[in-house]
Amino acid sequence: MAVMTTRFVSAAELMSRVLGFPGYEFAVIPHPISSAGDHALRAAAGAALQQARRLLLAG
């Protein structure tokens, strides 16, 4: 389970293809996080958690 910021989605998709996992899905949160305040970080964590549940429980 990977979490990526929006800025790095294309790089993550490329790496997943290169490593033999085309279509690998990951959670995506807003960029940047380094300058985000507590409220924005909590919102991003909540969004990542919801996406992680969907990805991990899909089947």
N, CA, C and O atoms as a Maestro MAE file, in Angstrom:
{
 s_m_m2io_version
 :::
 2.0.0
}

f_m_ct {
 s_m_title
 :::
 protein
 m_atom[236] {
  # First column is atom index #
  i_m_mmod_type
  r_m_x_coord
  r_m_y_coord
  r_m_z_coord
  i_m_residue_number
  s_m_chain_name
  s_m_pdb_residue_name
  s_m_pdb_atom_name
  i_m_atomic_number
  :::
  1 25 0.854 -1.159 0.000 1 A "MET " " N  " 7
  2 3 0.000 0.000 0.000 1 A "MET " " CA " 6
  3 2 0.897 1.217 0.000 1 A "MET " " C  " 6
  4 15 1.711 1.409 0.903 1 A "MET " " O  " 8
  5 25 0.739 2.028 -1.013 2 A "ALA " " N  " 7
  6 3 1.546 3.241 -1.146 2 A "ALA " " CA " 6
  7 2 0.644 4.469 -1.110 2 A "ALA " " C  " 6
  8 15 -0.516 4.421 -1.518 2 A "ALA " " O  " 8
  9 25 1.198 5.562 -0.615 3 A "VAL " " N  " 7
  10 3 0.510 6.853 -0.602 3 A "VAL " " CA " 6
  11 2 1.396 7.831 -1.370 3 A "VAL " " C  " 6
  12 15 2.592 7.943 -1.101 3 A "VAL " " O  " 8
  13 25 0.801 8.528 -2.319 4 A "MET " " N  " 7
  14 3 1.537 9.438 -3.180 4 A "MET " " CA " 6
  15 2 0.853 10.794 -3.169 4 A "MET " " C  " 6
  16 15 -0.372 10.876 -3.086 4 A "MET " " O  " 8
  17 25 1.645 11.863 -3.254 5 A "THR " " N  " 7
  18 3 1.024 13.174 -3.423 5 A "THR " " CA " 6
  19 2 0.753 13.389 -4.909 5 A "THR " " C  " 6
  20 15 1.364 12.748 -5.763 5 A "THR " " O  " 8
  21 25 -0.166 14.293 -5.200 6 A "THR " " N  " 7
  22 3 -0.591 14.518 -6.578 6 A "THR " " CA " 6
  23 2 0.580 14.845 -7.509 6 A "THR " " C  " 6
  24 15 0.561 14.479 -8.684 6 A "THR " " O  " 8
  25 25 1.560 15.509 -7.001 7 A "ARG " " N  " 7
  26 3 2.708 15.894 -7.831 7 A "ARG " " CA " 6
  27 2 3.495 14.690 -8.335 7 A "ARG " " C  " 6
  28 15 4.132 14.772 -9.385 7 A "ARG " " O  " 8
  29 25 3.465 13.591 -7.621 8 A "PHE " " N  " 7
  30 3 4.295 12.440 -7.959 8 A "PHE " " CA " 6
  31 2 3.518 11.253 -8.539 8 A "PHE " " C  " 6
  32 15 4.066 10.159 -8.673 8 A "PHE " " O  " 8
  33 25 2.265 11.462 -8.876 9 A "VAL " " N  " 7
  34 3 1.445 10.373 -9.416 9 A "VAL " " CA " 6
  35 2 2.032 9.821 -10.712 9 A "VAL " " C  " 6
  36 15 2.158 8.606 -10.865 9 A "VAL " " O  " 8
  37 25 2.390 10.694 -11.636 10 A "SER " " N  " 7
  38 3 2.912 10.198 -12.922 10 A "SER " " CA " 6
  39 2 4.218 9.427 -12.730 10 A "SER " " C  " 6
  40 15 4.439 8.417 -13.398 10 A "SER " " O  " 8
  41 25 5.075 9.883 -11.837 11 A "ALA " " N  " 7
  42 3 6.323 9.161 -11.563 11 A "ALA " " CA " 6
  43 2 6.034 7.800 -10.928 11 A "ALA " " C  " 6
  44 15 6.686 6.810 -11.259 11 A "ALA " " O  " 8
  45 25 5.071 7.748 -10.028 12 A "ALA " " N  " 7
  46 3 4.708 6.482 -9.380 12 A "ALA " " CA " 6
  47 2 4.107 5.512 -10.388 12 A "ALA " " C  " 6
  48 15 4.388 4.315 -10.336 12 A "ALA " " O  " 8
  49 25 3.280 6.015 -11.304 13 A "GLU " " N  " 7
  50 3 2.712 5.152 -12.336 13 A "GLU " " CA " 6
  51 2 3.803 4.603 -13.250 13 A "GLU " " C  " 6
  52 15 3.774 3.427 -13.612 13 A "GLU " " O  " 8
  53 25 4.754 5.438 -13.619 14 A "LEU " " N  " 7
  54 3 5.869 4.993 -14.446 14 A "LEU " " CA " 6
  55 2 6.687 3.918 -13.726 14 A "LEU " " C  " 6
  56 15 7.019 2.890 -14.316 14 A "LEU " " O  " 8
  57 25 7.004 4.153 -12.473 15 A "MET " " N  " 7
  58 3 7.779 3.177 -11.707 15 A "MET " " CA " 6
  59 2 7.040 1.854 -11.560 15 A "MET " " C  " 6
  60 15 7.654 0.789 -11.632 15 A "MET " " O  " 8
  61 25 5.732 1.911 -11.356 16 A "SER " " N  " 7
  62 3 4.981 0.663 -11.215 16 A "SER " " CA " 6
  63 2 5.018 -0.128 -12.518 16 A "SER " " C  " 6
  64 15 5.110 -1.355 -12.490 16 A "SER " " O  " 8
  65 25 4.948 0.559 -13.663 17 A "ARG " " N  " 7
  66 3 5.053 -0.146 -14.954 17 A "ARG " " CA " 6
  67 2 6.440 -0.733 -15.140 17 A "ARG " " C  " 6
  68 15 6.575 -1.888 -15.544 17 A "ARG " " O  " 8
  69 25 7.477 0.053 -14.847 18 A "VAL " " N  " 7
  70 3 8.863 -0.401 -15.009 18 A "VAL " " CA " 6
  71 2 9.143 -1.621 -14.123 18 A "VAL " " C  " 6
  72 15 9.885 -2.523 -14.512 18 A "VAL " " O  " 8
  73 25 8.546 -1.638 -12.937 19 A "LEU " " N  " 7
  74 3 8.773 -2.745 -12.003 19 A "LEU " " CA " 6
  75 2 7.844 -3.929 -12.247 19 A "LEU " " C  " 6
  76 15 7.857 -4.899 -11.489 19 A "LEU " " O  " 8
  77 25 7.039 -3.850 -13.304 20 A "GLY " " N  " 7
  78 3 6.205 -4.981 -13.666 20 A "GLY " " CA " 6
  79 2 4.833 -5.022 -13.037 20 A "GLY " " C  " 6
  80 15 4.197 -6.075 -13.004 20 A "GLY " " O  " 8
  81 25 4.364 -3.885 -12.535 21 A "PHE " " N  " 7
  82 3 3.049 -3.809 -11.913 21 A "PHE " " CA " 6
  83 2 2.199 -2.711 -12.564 21 A "PHE " " C  " 6
  84 15 1.794 -1.759 -11.896 21 A "PHE " " O  " 8
  85 25 1.930 -2.845 -13.865 22 A "PRO " " N  " 7
  86 3 1.105 -1.813 -14.514 22 A "PRO " " CA " 6
  87 2 -0.282 -1.767 -13.882 22 A "PRO " " C  " 6
  88 15 -0.864 -2.799 -13.549 22 A "PRO " " O  " 8
  89 25 -0.786 -0.577 -13.728 23 A "GLY " " N  " 7
  90 3 -2.105 -0.424 -13.131 23 A "GLY " " CA " 6
  91 2 -2.124 -0.513 -11.616 23 A "GLY " " C  " 6
  92 15 -3.196 -0.540 -11.012 23 A "GLY " " O  " 8
  93 25 -0.934 -0.560 -10.982 24 A "TYR " " N  " 7
  94 3 -0.874 -0.597 -9.517 24 A "TYR " " CA " 6
  95 2 -1.575 0.641 -8.966 24 A "TYR " " C  " 6
  96 15 -1.291 1.761 -9.391 24 A "TYR " " O  " 8
  97 25 -2.463 0.443 -8.050 25 A "GLU " " N  " 7
  98 3 -3.208 1.565 -7.475 25 A "GLU " " CA " 6
  99 2 -2.619 1.965 -6.130 25 A "GLU " " C  " 6
  100 15 -2.125 1.120 -5.383 25 A "GLU " " O  " 8
  101 25 -2.673 3.228 -5.834 26 A "PHE " " N  " 7
  102 3 -2.175 3.754 -4.571 26 A "PHE " " CA " 6
  103 2 -3.059 4.909 -4.138 26 A "PHE " " C  " 6
  104 15 -3.805 5.472 -4.938 26 A "PHE " " O  " 8
  105 25 -2.966 5.247 -2.883 27 A "ALA " " N  " 7
  106 3 -3.721 6.388 -2.369 27 A "ALA " " CA " 6
  107 2 -3.045 7.674 -2.832 27 A "ALA " " C  " 6
  108 15 -1.819 7.750 -2.914 27 A "ALA " " O  " 8
  109 25 -3.853 8.672 -3.130 28 A "VAL " " N  " 7
  110 3 -3.326 9.962 -3.598 28 A "VAL " " CA " 6
  111 2 -3.846 11.067 -2.683 28 A "VAL " " C  " 6
  112 15 -5.045 11.176 -2.426 28 A "VAL " " O  " 8
  113 25 -2.914 11.878 -2.201 29 A "ILE " " N  " 7
  114 3 -3.258 13.007 -1.345 29 A "ILE " " CA " 6
  115 2 -2.731 14.301 -1.972 29 A "ILE " " C  " 6
  116 15 -1.855 14.256 -2.836 29 A "ILE " " O  " 8
  117 25 -3.256 15.446 -1.547 30 A "PRO " " N  " 7
  118 3 -2.808 16.724 -2.125 30 A "PRO " " CA " 6
  119 2 -1.334 17.005 -1.863 30 A "PRO " " C  " 6
  120 15 -0.763 16.559 -0.868 30 A "PRO " " O  " 8
  121 25 -0.744 17.744 -2.770 31 A "HIS " " N  " 7
  122 3 0.649 18.181 -2.651 31 A "HIS " " CA " 6
  123 2 0.626 19.689 -2.451 31 A "HIS " " C  " 6
  124 15 -0.232 20.353 -3.034 31 A "HIS " " O  " 8
  125 25 1.492 20.243 -1.685 32 A "PRO " " N  " 7
  126 3 2.529 19.631 -0.855 32 A "PRO " " CA " 6
  127 2 2.013 19.297 0.546 32 A "PRO " " C  " 6
  128 15 0.982 19.806 0.984 32 A "PRO " " O  " 8
  129 25 2.741 18.448 1.220 33 A "ILE " " N  " 7
  130 3 2.377 18.167 2.614 33 A "ILE " " CA " 6
  131 2 3.385 18.782 3.589 33 A "ILE " " C  " 6
  132 15 3.088 18.951 4.771 33 A "ILE " " O  " 8
  133 25 4.578 19.115 3.086 34 A "SER " " N  " 7
  134 3 5.608 19.650 3.985 34 A "SER " " CA " 6
  135 2 5.220 20.995 4.593 34 A "SER " " C  " 6
  136 15 5.658 21.329 5.694 34 A "SER " " O  " 8
  137 25 4.406 21.762 3.885 35 A "SER " " N  " 7
  138 3 4.004 23.073 4.401 35 A "SER " " CA " 6
  139 2 2.555 23.087 4.875 35 A "SER " " C  " 6
  140 15 2.023 24.141 5.224 35 A "SER " " O  " 8
  141 25 1.921 21.924 4.888 36 A "ALA " " N  " 7
  142 3 0.515 21.844 5.302 36 A "ALA " " CA " 6
  143 2 0.389 21.984 6.813 36 A "ALA " " C  " 6
  144 15 1.247 21.523 7.567 36 A "ALA " " O  " 8
  145 25 -0.667 22.611 7.234 37 A "GLY " " N  " 7
  146 3 -0.943 22.742 8.660 37 A "GLY " " CA " 6
  147 2 -1.627 21.492 9.195 37 A "GLY " " C  " 6
  148 15 -1.902 20.550 8.453 37 A "GLY " " O  " 8
  149 25 -1.895 21.502 10.489 38 A "ASP " " N  " 7
  150 3 -2.514 20.343 11.141 38 A "ASP " " CA " 6
  151 2 -3.840 19.943 10.498 38 A "ASP " " C  " 6
  152 15 -4.090 18.759 10.268 38 A "ASP " " O  " 8
  153 25 -4.683 20.925 10.210 39 A "HIS " " N  " 7
  154 3 -5.991 20.628 9.622 39 A "HIS " " CA " 6
  155 2 -5.841 19.942 8.263 39 A "HIS " " C  " 6
  156 15 -6.512 18.945 7.995 39 A "HIS " " O  " 8
  157 25 -4.973 20.468 7.412 40 A "ALA " " N  " 7
  158 3 -4.757 19.894 6.080 40 A "ALA " " CA " 6
  159 2 -4.146 18.497 6.176 40 A "ALA " " C  " 6
  160 15 -4.506 17.604 5.408 40 A "ALA " " O  " 8
  161 25 -3.225 18.310 7.118 41 A "LEU " " N  " 7
  162 3 -2.611 16.987 7.288 41 A "LEU " " CA " 6
  163 2 -3.628 15.963 7.776 41 A "LEU " " C  " 6
  164 15 -3.627 14.818 7.324 41 A "LEU " " O  " 8
  165 25 -4.483 16.366 8.685 42 A "ARG " " N  " 7
  166 3 -5.527 15.447 9.166 42 A "ARG " " CA " 6
  167 2 -6.489 15.085 8.037 42 A "ARG " " C  " 6
  168 15 -6.907 13.934 7.916 42 A "ARG " " O  " 8
  169 25 -6.832 16.060 7.224 43 A "ALA " " N  " 7
  170 3 -7.726 15.799 6.087 43 A "ALA " " CA " 6
  171 2 -7.060 14.857 5.091 43 A "ALA " " C  " 6
  172 15 -7.708 13.946 4.574 43 A "ALA " " O  " 8
  173 25 -5.784 15.063 4.817 44 A "ALA " " N  " 7
  174 3 -5.056 14.193 3.890 44 A "ALA " " CA " 6
  175 2 -4.950 12.782 4.451 44 A "ALA " " C  " 6
  176 15 -5.101 11.807 3.714 44 A "ALA " " O  " 8
  177 25 -4.693 12.668 5.736 45 A "ALA " " N  " 7
  178 3 -4.608 11.347 6.373 45 A "ALA " " CA " 6
  179 2 -5.956 10.630 6.303 45 A "ALA " " C  " 6
  180 15 -6.009 9.428 6.041 45 A "ALA " " O  " 8
  181 25 -7.037 11.360 6.536 46 A "GLY " " N  " 7
  182 3 -8.370 10.769 6.437 46 A "GLY " " CA " 6
  183 2 -8.672 10.291 5.027 46 A "GLY " " C  " 6
  184 15 -9.237 9.214 4.836 46 A "GLY " " O  " 8
  185 25 -8.294 11.096 4.040 47 A "ALA " " N  " 7
  186 3 -8.505 10.717 2.636 47 A "ALA " " CA " 6
  187 2 -7.672 9.485 2.283 47 A "ALA " " C  " 6
  188 15 -8.153 8.575 1.608 47 A "ALA " " O  " 8
  189 25 -6.431 9.463 2.740 48 A "ALA " " N  " 7
  190 3 -5.562 8.310 2.469 48 A "ALA " " CA " 6
  191 2 -6.119 7.053 3.127 48 A "ALA " " C  " 6
  192 15 -6.074 5.972 2.540 48 A "ALA " " O  " 8
  193 25 -6.632 7.187 4.317 49 A "LEU " " N  " 7
  194 3 -7.210 6.041 5.019 49 A "LEU " " CA " 6
  195 2 -8.420 5.487 4.274 49 A "LEU " " C  " 6
  196 15 -8.553 4.271 4.136 49 A "LEU " " O  " 8
  197 25 -9.288 6.343 3.800 50 A "GLN " " N  " 7
  198 3 -10.455 5.888 3.035 50 A "GLN " " CA " 6
  199 2 -10.023 5.170 1.757 50 A "GLN " " C  " 6
  200 15 -10.573 4.126 1.408 50 A "GLN " " O  " 8
  201 25 -9.049 5.730 1.072 51 A "GLN " " N  " 7
  202 3 -8.554 5.095 -0.147 51 A "GLN " " CA " 6
  203 2 -7.875 3.772 0.163 51 A "GLN " " C  " 6
  204 15 -8.040 2.802 -0.576 51 A "GLN " " O  " 8
  205 25 -7.113 3.722 1.251 52 A "ALA " " N  " 7
  206 3 -6.429 2.490 1.645 52 A "ALA " " CA " 6
  207 2 -7.434 1.387 1.948 52 A "ALA " " C  " 6
  208 15 -7.235 0.239 1.550 52 A "ALA " " O  " 8
  209 25 -8.490 1.721 2.634 53 A "ARG " " N  " 7
  210 3 -9.527 0.717 2.922 53 A "ARG " " CA " 6
  211 2 -10.091 0.145 1.625 53 A "ARG " " C  " 6
  212 15 -10.238 -1.068 1.479 53 A "ARG " " O  " 8
  213 25 -10.405 1.038 0.685 54 A "ARG " " N  " 7
  214 3 -10.944 0.589 -0.595 54 A "ARG " " CA " 6
  215 2 -9.951 -0.313 -1.329 54 A "ARG " " C  " 6
  216 15 -10.323 -1.368 -1.841 54 A "ARG " " O  " 8
  217 25 -8.692 0.108 -1.375 55 A "LEU " " N  " 7
  218 3 -7.667 -0.657 -2.095 55 A "LEU " " CA " 6
  219 2 -7.367 -1.997 -1.430 55 A "LEU " " C  " 6
  220 15 -7.234 -3.018 -2.106 55 A "LEU " " O  " 8
  221 25 -7.262 -1.986 -0.120 56 A "LEU " " N  " 7
  222 3 -6.879 -3.203 0.597 56 A "LEU " " CA " 6
  223 2 -8.013 -4.215 0.723 56 A "LEU " " C  " 6
  224 15 -7.770 -5.416 0.833 56 A "LEU " " O  " 8
  225 25 -9.240 -3.730 0.707 57 A "LEU " " N  " 7
  226 3 -10.377 -4.633 0.880 57 A "LEU " " CA " 6
  227 2 -11.038 -5.014 -0.439 57 A "LEU " " C  " 6
  228 15 -11.983 -5.802 -0.454 57 A "LEU " " O  " 8
  229 25 -10.549 -4.460 -1.546 58 A "ALA " " N  " 7
  230 3 -11.093 -4.812 -2.864 58 A "ALA " " CA " 6
  231 2 -10.706 -6.247 -3.187 58 A "ALA " " C  " 6
  232 15 -9.634 -6.721 -2.811 58 A "ALA " " O  " 8
  233 25 -11.559 -6.893 -3.854 59 A "GLY " " N  " 7
  234 3 -11.151 -8.241 -4.201 59 A "GLY " " CA " 6
  235 2 -12.217 -9.016 -4.779 59 A "GLY " " C  " 6
  236 15 -12.018 -10.181 -5.123 59 A "GLY " " O  " 8
  :::
 }
 m_bond[235] {
  # First column is bond index #
  i_m_from
  i_m_to
  i_m_order
  :::
  1 1 2 1
  2 2 3 1
  3 3 4 2
  4 3 5 1
  5 5 6 1
  6 6 7 1
  7 7 8 2
  8 7 9 1
  9 9 10 1
  10 10 11 1
  11 11 12 2
  12 11 13 1
  13 13 14 1
  14 14 15 1
  15 15 16 2
  16 15 17 1
  17 17 18 1
  18 18 19 1
  19 19 20 2
  20 19 21 1
  21 21 22 1
  22 22 23 1
  23 23 24 2
  24 23 25 1
  25 25 26 1
  26 26 27 1
  27 27 28 2
  28 27 29 1
  29 29 30 1
  30 30 31 1
  31 31 32 2
  32 31 33 1
  33 33 34 1
  34 34 35 1
  35 35 36 2
  36 35 37 1
  37 37 38 1
  38 38 39 1
  39 39 40 2
  40 39 41 1
  41 41 42 1
  42 42 43 1
  43 43 44 2
  44 43 45 1
  45 45 46 1
  46 46 47 1
  47 47 48 2
  48 47 49 1
  49 49 50 1
  50 50 51 1
  51 51 52 2
  52 51 53 1
  53 53 54 1
  54 54 55 1
  55 55 56 2
  56 55 57 1
  57 57 58 1
  58 58 59 1
  59 59 60 2
  60 59 61 1
  61 61 62 1
  62 62 63 1
  63 63 64 2
  64 63 65 1
  65 65 66 1
  66 66 67 1
  67 67 68 2
  68 67 69 1
  69 69 70 1
  70 70 71 1
  71 71 72 2
  72 71 73 1
  73 73 74 1
  74 74 75 1
  75 75 76 2
  76 75 77 1
  77 77 78 1
  78 78 79 1
  79 79 80 2
  80 79 81 1
  81 81 82 1
  82 82 83 1
  83 83 84 2
  84 83 85 1
  85 85 86 1
  86 86 87 1
  87 87 88 2
  88 87 89 1
  89 89 90 1
  90 90 91 1
  91 91 92 2
  92 91 93 1
  93 93 94 1
  94 94 95 1
  95 95 96 2
  96 95 97 1
  97 97 98 1
  98 98 99 1
  99 99 100 2
  100 99 101 1
  101 101 102 1
  102 102 103 1
  103 103 104 2
  104 103 105 1
  105 105 106 1
  106 106 107 1
  107 107 108 2
  108 107 109 1
  109 109 110 1
  110 110 111 1
  111 111 112 2
  112 111 113 1
  113 113 114 1
  114 114 115 1
  115 115 116 2
  116 115 117 1
  117 117 118 1
  118 118 119 1
  119 119 120 2
  120 119 121 1
  121 121 122 1
  122 122 123 1
  123 123 124 2
  124 123 125 1
  125 125 126 1
  126 126 127 1
  127 127 128 2
  128 127 129 1
  129 129 130 1
  130 130 131 1
  131 131 132 2
  132 131 133 1
  133 133 134 1
  134 134 135 1
  135 135 136 2
  136 135 137 1
  137 137 138 1
  138 138 139 1
  139 139 140 2
  140 139 141 1
  141 141 142 1
  142 142 143 1
  143 143 144 2
  144 143 145 1
  145 145 146 1
  146 146 147 1
  147 147 148 2
  148 147 149 1
  149 149 150 1
  150 150 151 1
  151 151 152 2
  152 151 153 1
  153 153 154 1
  154 154 155 1
  155 155 156 2
  156 155 157 1
  157 157 158 1
  158 158 159 1
  159 159 160 2
  160 159 161 1
  161 161 162 1
  162 162 163 1
  163 163 164 2
  164 163 165 1
  165 165 166 1
  166 166 167 1
  167 167 168 2
  168 167 169 1
  169 169 170 1
  170 170 171 1
  171 171 172 2
  172 171 173 1
  173 173 174 1
  174 174 175 1
  175 175 176 2
  176 175 177 1
  177 177 178 1
  178 178 179 1
  179 179 180 2
  180 179 181 1
  181 181 182 1
  182 182 183 1
  183 183 184 2
  184 183 185 1
  185 185 186 1
  186 186 187 1
  187 187 188 2
  188 187 189 1
  189 189 190 1
  190 190 191 1
  191 191 192 2
  192 191 193 1
  193 193 194 1
  194 194 195 1
  195 195 196 2
  196 195 197 1
  197 197 198 1
  198 198 199 1
  199 199 200 2
  200 199 201 1
  201 201 202 1
  202 202 203 1
  203 203 204 2
  204 203 205 1
  205 205 206 1
  206 206 207 1
  207 207 208 2
  208 207 209 1
  209 209 210 1
  210 210 211 1
  211 211 212 2
  212 211 213 1
  213 213 214 1
  214 214 215 1
  215 215 216 2
  216 215 217 1
  217 217 218 1
  218 218 219 1
  219 219 220 2
  220 219 221 1
  221 221 222 1
  222 222 223 1
  223 223 224 2
  224 223 225 1
  225 225 226 1
  226 226 227 1
  227 227 228 2
  228 227 229 1
  229 229 230 1
  230 230 231 1
  231 231 232 2
  232 231 233 1
  233 233 234 1
  234 234 235 1
  235 235 236 2
  :::
 }
}
